[in-house]
Amino acid sequence: MVAQPPVSTDSFWMPFTANRQYKAEPRMLVAAEGMWYQRHDGTRILDGTAGLWCTNAGHGRAAITRAVSEQIHTMDYAPPFQMGHPPAFELAQRLVGHTPEGLNQVFFTNSGSESADTALKIALAYQRARGQHQRTRLIGRDKGYHGVGFGGISVGGMGNNRRAFPVQLPGVDHLPHTLLPEAAFSRGMPEQGAHLADALEDILALHGPENVAAVMVEPMAGSGGVIIPPRGYLQRLREITLKHDILLIFDEVITGFGRVGEAFAANRLGVTPDMITAAKGLTNGAIPMGAVFVSDTIHEAFMQGPEEAIELFHGYTYSGHPVAAAAGLASLDIYEQEDLFQRALELEAYWEDALHSLRDLPNVKDIRNMGLVGAVELEADDKPGARGYRVYRHCFWESNALVRCSVDTIALSPPLIISQDEIDQLVAALKKSILAAA
Ligand SMILES: Cc1ncc(COP(=O)(O)O)c(C=O)c1O
């Protein structure tokens, strides 16, 4: 018997949710502290997903609460167009201390979707600004997720995200995804699959490389099923894009801020793109905020132009919002003081062993991991996604753990403060639920 939630579930149309199914069995979270959520019936739930890849420093961080509260008190809002305030400039300056070399400019947004669309717009505007007006084509990747704006769904490669929206950006092609059956149960980055980057040359040959503005990929695809980049694959993409003078954009909305053991996957993998998109961990999930990190070369092309402001006529009412910026600064303080990105790297081996201990459970088809990201892919039932949902549901109600399911892949991305003991608890909870769902 499911305890009744403390509020009516009538009017909130929940995003990405089977609303009718949810209302029949509302899963309500009412409080959070450290590694733990609390259910509305008081049960503690181990957070195996950092909310939604957001709370890398864990929940309820007092320093963030304080910074947000002080900033609202000092100045709650200021217009971001033709008017500045210190927190946004300070945050931008602090952030570029963590980006790969040469990415020293920050355009603030409010979400990952806005970051993706902003990066695509900067790419198109940059090509114009440097006189390459014909470079209008964009290239994404199958199973890629770049949020829900029209740019993001067009360049992204998720069928369900597009099906109901027939109007999309023209001139977009997709690389093949890199999830190969022969790489199943790879520990960390798979050895197989770097050759798939060469498909970019085929697409370029088809349309003429001189017509392509940018390639956008997640270094590690999250929503498409946690797809770890094959060793050498991103290096190859970088080589080809450089050869043809095409921009490379990494969507690091989930890999940013320590998730894979460095500030960004780009740093960890030693591949420097021309732009990086971010959100989520930027404020530890406490206040909505996104960002695009842009290379000096791109930025300079705009600054040289005669009418710099209208060459990228773009922005949001809440770009660099002072309260979000305060949350971002306080989050960075925690990440730096507690060395959390390094902590993720140091826990990687323990995490990997713990996850791969599930290999012989029934219906386990693949296990993937990198940094503090993990995925257990299950064999589909008759109906794709049904087994994944059963495990997800069982985890929440019976094993007291929050995991995420993308069809039949259970994804894990705990806060980077997780202890070895909590890793064991999380994996034991998942084991119990996989067995129950078998
Ligand atoms: C890689 C990636 N890009 C973009 C987004 C969209 O972010 P938002 O939901 O904040 O718009 C997400 C969300 O999960 C994501 O994983």
The ligand as an SDF file (V2000), in Angstrom:
LIG
                    3D

 16 16  0  0  0  0  0  0  0  0999 V2000
   24.0800   16.0910  -22.3460 C   0  0  0  0  0  0  0  0  0  0  0  0
   22.8900   16.9170  -22.0220 C   0  0  0  0  0  0  0  0  0  0  0  0
   22.6720   18.0490  -22.6980 N   0  0  0  0  0  0  0  0  0  0  0  0
   21.6150   18.8360  -22.4360 C   0  0  0  0  0  0  0  0  0  0  0  0
   20.7250   18.5010  -21.4630 C   0  0  0  0  0  0  0  0  0  0  0  0
   19.5210   19.3660  -21.2100 C   0  0  0  0  0  0  0  0  0  0  0  0
   19.6370   20.0000  -20.0070 O   0  0  0  0  0  0  0  0  0  0  0  0
   18.3330   20.7140  -19.3720 P   0  0  0  0  0  0  0  0  0  0  0  0
   17.4000   19.6280  -18.9780 O   0  0  0  0  0  0  0  0  0  0  0  0
   18.9190   21.4780  -18.2200 O   0  0  0  0  0  0  0  0  0  0  0  0
   17.7750   21.6070  -20.4020 O   0  0  0  0  0  0  0  0  0  0  0  0
   20.9010   17.3320  -20.7210 C   0  0  0  0  0  0  0  0  0  0  0  0
   19.9610   16.9420  -19.6680 C   0  0  0  0  0  0  0  0  0  0  0  0
   20.0270   15.9070  -19.0850 O   0  0  0  0  0  0  0  0  0  0  0  0
   22.0120   16.5150  -21.0270 C   0  0  0  0  0  0  0  0  0  0  0  0
   22.2070   15.3540  -20.3810 O   0  0  0  0  0  0  0  0  0  0  0  0
  1  2  1  0
  2  3  1  0
  2 15  2  0
  3  4  2  0
  4  5  1  0
  5  6  1  0
  5 12  2  0
  6  7  1  0
  7  8  1  0
  8  9  2  0
  8 10  1  0
  8 11  1  0
 12 13  1  0
 12 15  1  0
 13 14  2  0
 15 16  1  0
M  END
$$$$
